[in-house]
Each structure stands twice: as C-alpha cells, then as structure tokens.
Amino acid sequence: MPEVAPLLVRLLLACRTLGIEERASGIAFRVRGAAGKGEFAITCLLHHPRGASELTTAEHAVAEQLCNGRTLAQIASLRGVSANTVKSQVRQIFRKLNVESRVALVRKWCA
C-alpha cells in the first residue's frame, strides 16, 4: 500500500478549491479538482458527537482524559482540582452527551 501522506499532498496541490467549514453538526471538508487535470470533488463531514459543541473547555479536557483510561483521582491530580470537581464535570458531560456510563462515553466520544 502506498504512503498516504504524499498522495494527500498531491491531491491537495491539484485542487482548484479547498474549503473547511465548522458546522454545528461537525466539520465539513470540501475539495474540488482543477479543470483540465481530471475533474473530481470530495466532501467529508466529520460529525461532532451530539452535544459535544456544548462542552466547556474543561469538560473537553476531562472527556479526553477519560478516553485515555484515567481515573477521576488521576484527572483531578493532572488538572489541579478536587476529585469532586471532576466528578461534577463528568456528570455534566454525561448529561450533555446523553450517555449514562464511561463505556458509553468512550464509545461516543473517542470513536
């Protein structure tokens, strides 16, 4: 299988237009090929988990640490806050992402 990075560079250099747009539902990435060089168009939408745009910066950081398998105590120590603060943030994350467990969070957020 060929290296992906050089192929992506060639693809992007051949583009006539390139667009990246933040949306509520995710990030839209659009590429349209240059005329005369073989017309092509690619559109991708990378979906945010439902409710992810509502997470605070601290909640994003906690969710990432949970994805890395850290415990509440470890996250609290890394962030310099109490375990109760992290526990409260985890409850808010669960509510906003509509999940009921760490396993469900990892499946929804980390996937």
Stockholm file with secondary structure:
# STOCKHOLM 1.0

chainA/1-111         MPEVAPLLVRLLLACRTLGIEERASGIAFRVRGAAGKGEFAITCLLHHPRGASELTTAEHAVAEQLCNGRTLAQIASLRGVSANTVKSQVRQIFRKLNVESRVALVRKWCA
#=GR chainA/1-111 SS CCCHHHHHHHHHHTEEEEEEEECSSEEEEEEEECTTSCCCEEEEEEECCTTGGGCCHHHHHHHHHHHTTCCHHHHHHHHTSCHHHHHHHHHHHHHHHTCSSHHHHIIIIIC
#=GC SS_cons         CCCHHHHHHHHHHTEEEEEEEECSSEEEEEEEECTTSCCCEEEEEEECCTTGGGCCHHHHHHHHHHHTTCCHHHHHHHHTSCHHHHHHHHHHHHHHHTCSSHHHHIIIIIC
//
